[in-house]
């Protein structure tokens, strides 16, 4: 079934597009493919596997799970070893969120350097 449009990019607002792009480049193993002062892209070659980071000088990170500034969206990435992946994302600048809603440790919640939530999920 064809849609009206084809998915292209997920764009994250942030105060430091280059820094956040470098974080996700290391997380996903995708190179930085485009750099401008207010717009940086990482990609594995094109849509739909493409993330862009847009300058938002007044960016306020979400406060999750509070409704005050909800997360609005988050990224899930799959890993084969949660413990190893956790060590690695902490090394590159992630923070483990204090709220961990997975009862069976199938996923873990982290914040990227700009405060956006993302989950490391078991590859099952």
C-alpha positions as CSV (number, residue, x, y, z in Angstrom):
1,X,0.0,0.0,0.0
2,X,1.5,3.3,-1.0
3,X,1.2,6.3,1.3
4,X,1.0,10.0,0.6
5,X,4.7,10.5,1.5
6,X,7.9,8.6,2.1
7,X,9.6,8.8,5.4
8,X,12.9,10.8,5.3
9,X,14.4,11.9,8.6
10,X,13.9,12.2,12.3
11,X,15.0,15.7,13.5
12,X,16.0,16.5,17.0
13,X,16.1,20.0,18.4
14,X,19.2,20.6,20.5
15,X,21.6,23.4,21.7
16,X,24.7,21.7,20.0
17,X,23.9,20.0,16.7
18,X,27.5,18.9,16.0
19,X,28.0,17.5,19.5
20,X,24.7,15.6,19.5
21,X,25.4,14.3,16.0
22,X,28.8,13.0,17.1
23,X,27.1,11.2,20.0
24,X,24.6,9.5,17.7
25,X,27.3,8.8,15.2
26,X,29.2,6.8,17.8
27,X,26.0,5.2,19.1
28,X,24.8,3.9,15.8
29,X,28.0,3.7,13.8
30,X,26.7,6.1,11.2
31,X,29.0,8.8,9.8
32,X,28.2,12.5,10.0
33,X,27.2,13.2,6.4
34,X,26.3,16.9,6.4
35,X,27.4,19.8,8.6
36,X,26.0,23.3,8.7
37,X,26.1,25.7,11.6
38,X,22.5,24.9,12.6
39,X,21.9,21.5,11.0
40,X,23.9,18.3,11.1
41,X,23.0,14.9,9.7
42,X,24.1,11.3,10.5
43,X,23.1,8.5,8.1
44,X,23.8,5.0,7.0
45,X,23.2,6.1,3.4
46,X,19.8,7.7,3.2
47,X,16.2,7.5,4.1
48,X,14.8,6.3,6.3
49,X,17.9,5.7,8.3
50,X,18.8,9.2,8.9
51,X,18.9,11.5,12.0
52,X,19.3,15.3,11.8
53,X,20.1,17.7,14.6
54,X,18.8,21.2,14.4
55,X,20.0,24.2,16.4
56,X,17.5,25.3,19.1
57,X,19.3,27.7,21.4
58,X,16.4,27.7,23.9
59,X,16.0,23.9,23.9
60,X,14.4,22.6,27.1
61,X,14.9,18.9,27.4
62,X,11.9,16.7,28.3
63,X,11.2,15.9,31.9
64,X,10.1,12.3,31.7
65,X,8.0,10.7,33.1
66,X,6.5,14.0,34.2
67,X,3.8,15.6,32.1
68,X,5.3,19.1,32.7
69,X,7.6,18.7,29.7
70,X,6.8,15.3,28.2
71,X,9.2,13.3,26.1
72,X,7.0,13.6,23.0
73,X,9.0,10.9,21.3
74,X,12.0,8.7,22.0
75,X,14.3,6.4,20.0
76,X,14.6,2.6,20.6
77,X,17.8,1.0,19.4
78,X,18.5,-2.8,19.6
79,X,21.6,-4.3,21.1
80,X,22.8,-7.8,21.7
81,X,24.3,-7.3,25.2
82,X,22.5,-4.7,27.4
83,X,25.3,-4.5,30.0
84,X,28.0,-3.9,27.4
85,X,25.9,-1.4,25.5
86,X,25.1,0.4,28.8
87,X,28.8,0.7,29.6
88,X,29.5,2.1,26.1
89,X,26.7,4.7,25.9
90,X,27.7,6.0,29.3
91,X,31.3,6.4,28.0
92,X,30.1,8.5,25.1
93,X,28.0,10.9,27.2
94,X,24.6,9.2,27.9
95,X,23.0,9.3,31.3
96,X,21.0,6.4,32.7
97,X,17.6,7.6,33.6
98,X,16.5,7.0,37.2
99,X,13.1,5.7,36.0
100,X,13.4,2.2,34.6
101,X,9.9,0.9,33.7
102,X,11.0,-2.4,32.3
103,X,10.0,-5.1,34.7
104,X,11.9,-7.9,32.9
105,X,15.0,-5.8,31.9
106,X,14.1,-6.1,28.2
107,X,15.0,-2.4,27.7
108,X,16.8,0.4,29.6
109,X,16.1,4.1,29.4
110,X,18.9,6.7,28.9
111,X,19.2,10.4,28.1
112,X,21.4,11.7,25.3
113,X,23.6,14.7,26.0
114,X,20.8,17.1,25.1
115,X,18.3,15.2,27.4
116,X,16.3,13.3,24.8
117,X,15.3,9.8,26.1
118,X,16.3,6.7,24.2
119,X,16.1,3.1,25.0
120,X,18.6,0.3,24.6
121,X,16.4,-2.8,23.8
122,X,17.4,-6.5,23.9
123,X,17.6,-8.1,20.5
124,X,15.1,-10.9,21.0
